[in-house]
Amino acid sequence: MNTEKEIIKLKYQIKLLKFMVNGDKFPFFMYALDHEFEESQVNALLKILSVFKYRLSKSTDNSYDSSNQLYELIKEDESLDSLLQTYQIETSDIYKTELPSISEFKQYCNCIFANKEINLRYLLMNLKRQSIHGKLCDYLLKQLGGE
């Protein structure tokens, strides 16, 4: 089978799978499918959100353990550097000590999804609805001017 027919077949199979997936239960994954995100783009986005969550929690919760295992795992993740460098993002930039901001998030999204139109509000709402860093999404959505 030639390449063009294979691509058409794969697109149809993805369309069928989207009918079977509960979009209400997995809105971010549906968003990723609809916008044809690559695996590395999703991974970079989720890693950045994890660091943002750590930065937010560390700044707003006095009882938050600064030796948080999630933070340490992300910081020690050797693949993180190469993944973020793919999108011209310096790992040291995401580990700032200041609170994350919507402008910083937008900047990273522009790097990761350079050739795609991304609606930040809709992206954050879908992440929140799928229970991916809900408090962080609320925090960033408030900076956008509402939920």
C-alpha positions in Angstrom: 0.0 0.0 0.0 1.4 3.4 -0.9 2.1 6.1 1.7 -0.9 8.3 0.7 -3.4 5.5 1.2 -1.7 4.6 4.6 -2.2 8.2 5.8 -5.8 8.3 4.7 -6.4 4.9 6.4 -4.7 6.2 9.7 -6.8 9.4 9.6 -10.0 7.4 9.3 -8.9 5.1 12.1 -8.2 8.1 14.3 -11.6 9.4 13.5 -13.2 6.1 14.5 -11.3 6.0 17.7 -12.5 9.6 18.6 -16.1 8.3 18.4 -15.2 5.6 20.9 -13.4 7.8 23.4 -15.5 9.7 25.9 -14.6 13.3 25.2 -16.2 14.4 28.4 -13.9 12.2 30.4 -10.8 12.9 28.4 -11.2 16.5 27.1 -7.4 17.3 27.0 -6.7 14.1 25.0 -9.5 15.0 22.6 -8.0 18.5 22.3 -4.6 17.0 21.5 -6.1 14.7 18.9 -8.1 17.5 17.3 -5.0 19.7 17.1 -2.8 16.9 16.0 -0.3 17.4 18.8 2.9 15.3 18.6 3.8 13.1 21.6 6.9 15.3 22.3 4.7 18.4 22.4 2.3 16.9 24.9 5.2 15.6 27.0 6.9 19.1 27.0 3.6 20.8 28.0 3.0 18.3 30.8 6.5 18.6 32.1 6.3 22.4 32.2 2.9 22.3 33.9 4.4 20.0 36.6 7.2 22.5 37.3 4.7 25.3 37.3 2.6 23.3 39.9 5.7 22.9 42.0 6.5 26.6 41.8 3.0 27.6 42.7 2.7 25.2 45.6 6.1 26.1 46.9 5.2 29.8 46.9 1.7 29.6 48.2 1.8 26.7 50.7 4.1 27.2 53.7 3.8 23.5 54.6 4.8 22.3 51.1 7.8 20.0 51.3 10.5 21.6 49.2 12.1 18.2 48.7 9.0 17.1 46.9 9.7 13.9 45.0 7.8 15.0 41.9 10.0 18.1 41.6 13.2 16.0 42.2 12.2 13.5 39.5 11.5 16.2 37.0 14.6 18.1 37.8 16.7 14.9 37.5 15.0 13.8 34.3 17.9 13.7 31.8 15.5 13.7 28.8 13.9 17.0 30.0 16.8 19.1 28.8 16.8 17.6 25.3 13.0 17.6 25.1 12.8 21.3 26.0 15.8 22.2 23.8 13.9 20.9 20.9 11.5 23.8 21.4 14.3 26.4 22.3 13.3 26.4 26.0 16.1 26.5 28.6 15.5 24.1 31.5 16.9 26.7 33.9 14.2 29.1 32.8 11.3 26.9 33.9 12.9 26.4 37.4 12.6 30.1 38.4 11.8 30.8 42.0 8.9 33.2 41.1 5.2 32.3 40.7 4.3 31.0 37.2 2.4 33.5 35.0 0.0 33.2 32.1 2.5 35.2 30.0 5.2 32.7 30.7 2.9 29.9 30.0 1.9 31.5 26.7 5.6 32.0 25.8 6.3 28.3 26.3 3.1 27.3 24.4 4.2 29.4 21.5 7.6 27.6 21.5 6.0 24.2 21.7 3.1 24.7 19.3 4.8 27.2 17.0 2.8 26.4 13.9 -0.6 25.9 15.6 -3.2 28.3 16.9 -3.7 27.5 20.5 -6.6 28.9 22.6 -5.0 29.1 26.0 -8.3 29.4 27.9 -9.7 26.3 26.1 -6.4 24.4 26.6 -6.4 25.1 30.3 -10.1 24.4 30.8 -9.6 21.0 29.1 -6.6 20.2 31.3 -8.6 21.1 34.4 -11.7 19.1 33.3 -9.4 16.1 32.9 -8.0 16.7 36.4 -4.5 17.6 35.2 -3.1 20.2 37.6 -6.5 21.7 38.4 -5.3 24.3 40.9 -2.6 25.5 38.6 -5.1 25.7 35.7 -7.5 27.7 37.9 -4.6 30.0 38.9 -3.6 30.6 35.2 -7.2 31.0 34.1 -7.7 33.7 36.7 -4.9 35.6 35.1 -6.6 35.3 31.7 -9.6 37.1 33.3 -12.0 34.3 34.3 -12.8 30.7 34.1 
